[in-house]
Amino acid sequence: MRVAGDVVAQGNQCAHDDSQQPTAAFIEASAITASSNRVRSGKSMLVLRVNENRFAALGNLASGGTHLNTPGAGLPATWKPLNPNVS
């Protein structure tokens, strides 16, 4: 999802075949609040593309983790324990 404004992503769920692309959910916005989202399957991940000072992420569960701006980047230390990798 790409939005020119703000996004509140809450309570979304998806199962993703990560054989071609590990990013299951991609959100790009000027500000993002992401909470209680669930991404299942393999190493599927949630990627939030936003400035580091314009997001909040809490309770997102993803097999491949929740990442800021690029797949594999992870989250800043403050947010990482609040968004665990779960299979």
N, C-alpha and C positions, 0 to 999 in steps of 0.2 A: 504494500500500500504506500503511495506517495501522496502527501497532502501539503498544500501551500500554507496551511495554518497549523493549529494544535490538534493532537490526537489523544484521546483517552481510550486505551485498549484494555478491556477488562473482561475476564472470564471466557476468553476464546479458547477453543480446542481444535487441534488438527493432528491427523496421523499423516505422515509424509514418507514417501519412498525416497530415501536419500542416496540411491545408487547413482544418480546423475548429478545432483546438486544438494549439498548438505544444508543449505538455508531453507528452512520450512516456512518461516514467517519473517518478512522483511517490512519494517515500518520506517518511513522517512517523513519527518515533519519539522516544523520550527520549534515545537516543544512536544514532549511525549510523557504521558503518565501510563505506565504499563504495569498491570497487576493481575495476579491469579490466572495468567495464561498458561496453557498446557500444550507442549509440542512433543509428540511421541514418535518413536521408531528410530532405530539405529543411532546415528550421531546427529540427528536433526537439531537445528538450532534456531533461536530467535535472535534477529539482528535489529538493533535500534540505531538508525542513522539520524543523529541529532548532535548539536553542540553539547559538550560535556556538562555545561552548567544549565542545561535546559531540559533535563529529564529526571524522572523518578521511576525506579523499577523495584517492585516488591512482590515476592511470592510467585514469580514465574518459574515454571518447572519445564525443563527441556533436556532431552537426552544428551544433546551436544552443547548445552549451556546457553546462556544469554550473553550477547556480545554488543559492544558499543562500536558502531560505525563499520566495522569489517568482520567477516567471519574469522574466528580464531583470536580476536583481540581481547575477549573477555570483558569484564566490567571493572571499573575502578574498585579498589579495595573496600571502600565503604559499602558498596552495593553487592559485591560478589557473594557474601554469605547469605544474603537475603533472597538469592535466586539460585537455588541448587541445581546441579545436574542430576537428573533422575531418569532411569530407563523405564 
